[in-house]
Amino acid sequence: MTRNAWIWIGLLLLAFVAGDWFASHRGASSAAIPASPPTTASTSPPALPRTQAAPMADASGLPAEARDTLARIVAGGPFEHRQDGSVFQNRERQLPSRPRGWYREYTVETPGSGDRGARRIVTGGTPPAEYWYSDDHYRSFRRIDPQGVRR
């Protein structure tokens, strides 16, 4: 391979790494975070993002397609989309901070949509210990309880 080819490969690799870094850090530095009041007891839980403030929702309140996806997750598959089960990176930081690979995402079918649509279920842990539902493509989540979901 020529020297020019190696230079181009190096530049493309650098652009990819820089793009990935910027995508994972967007909006993290300039937003002002309001200070929380000081706590005196060490048992106080940390403040949670707005998506976690609501109690865990029963899966029976989800759309039928979400309950079907949840049942597939609990059963271990099969899944209809190749992206199902892939790592969810939590770039929007709407879910609690966890190590990379903790979260996995699954498509919830949207009737009439020509693509995967905006609805997802995100699980946390292996096997899953947390289940989250988003109907607006990760802008908000609500924690869900998978109990009672049958296939």
N, C-alpha and C positions, 0 to 999 in steps of 0.2 A: 504494500500500500504506500502511496506517496505521502510526503510530508503534509501537503495541502489537505489531503483526505483526513489525516489524523487531526489536523487543526479544526476542520469542520466538525468532526465527530466530537472533539473536546468542547467546542462552542455549543453544539446542540445539547450535550450532556449538562453543561453549566446552565443553559437556559432552562432545561427541564427541572433541575434541582432548585434554581431560583424561583421558578414559577410555583413549584410545590410548596416551597417555604412561604412565599407570599400568600398563597391560597390558605394555608393552615394558620396564618397569623393575621389575616385581615380583620380589621376592626378591633384588635385586641389592645392596641397601645394608646389610642387617642381618646377613647371613651372614658368619661369620668365615672367612677364608681362611688355611689353615695356611701358615706361612712355609716357603719352600724353602731348602735349605742353600745357602750362598754358593758360587759357582763361580769358578774361577780362569781357566779357558780360555774365550775368547770364542766358541769353536766349539760349545759345548754347546747343544743344542736346548732351547727352553723346555719347561716341564712341560706335558703334554697332558691334557685331560679324560679320564676313564676310558673313554669310548667309543672313543678313538683308540689306547689302549694295545695292543690286539690287532692282529696283523698283518692285512693285507688278505686277505679271504676270497675264495676262488674262487666264481664265480657258480653253479657246478654244485651247490653245497651249499644253494642257495636253493630254496624251494618252487617248483613248476612255474609257478604264477601270477606269482611274482616274476620268474622267468626270462622269461616272456612279456612282462611290463611292461618289463623291461630291454631286450629285443629291440625293442620298439616305440620306446623312447627312442633307442636307437642308430640305428634306421631313420628317426627323425623323425616317427613317428606311423603310423597314426591312433590317437587316444586315445579312450577310452570315456566319460570324465567331463569335464565342462566345467572343473573345477578343475585338471585335469592340465596341467602346465606353468606353473602360477601361482607367484608368488614365495613361497618359504618364508622366514619371518622369523627363524628360529632363536631364538625367544623363550625356549626352554628352555635355551639356551646349551650344548647338548650337542655341537654341531659347532664347528670352529674359527671364530673371529670373522672375518667377511668383510664387505665393503660390501653395503648393501641391494641386492637384485636378483641377487646372486651365486648363491644357492641357488634351485632350482626343485623342486617336489614332484609326485609322480605316485602314483596309487592302485594298490595291488596288491589284486586281487580276493580276497575272503575267502569261500569257499564257505559257503552257508547264512546269510550275513549279510544283513539286510534293508537295510543302508545301505552306505556305502563301507568300513566295517570299520576296523581299527586298523593295517593294514599299509601302508607307504609306501616308495617309493624317492625319495631326495633327491639331486639332482645339483648340482654346483658348477661354475660357469663356462659360457661360451658360445663354442665348443661345450664340452660337459661335460668337465671334467678330473678330477672326483672323483665317485664314486658311493657312496651310503650307503643301508643298508637298516635299517628299523625295523619290528618286528612288534608293538610295544606303544605305538603312537601317540606317537612322539617321546620316550619316556622313556629309551630307549637306542638306539644306532646301532652298526652294524658296517660298516666300509668294505669295499666289494666291488670286485672286478676284473671288468669287463664283457667281457674277452677270451673268445672262444670261444662267445659267445651268438649263436645263429642264429635267424633268423625263419623 
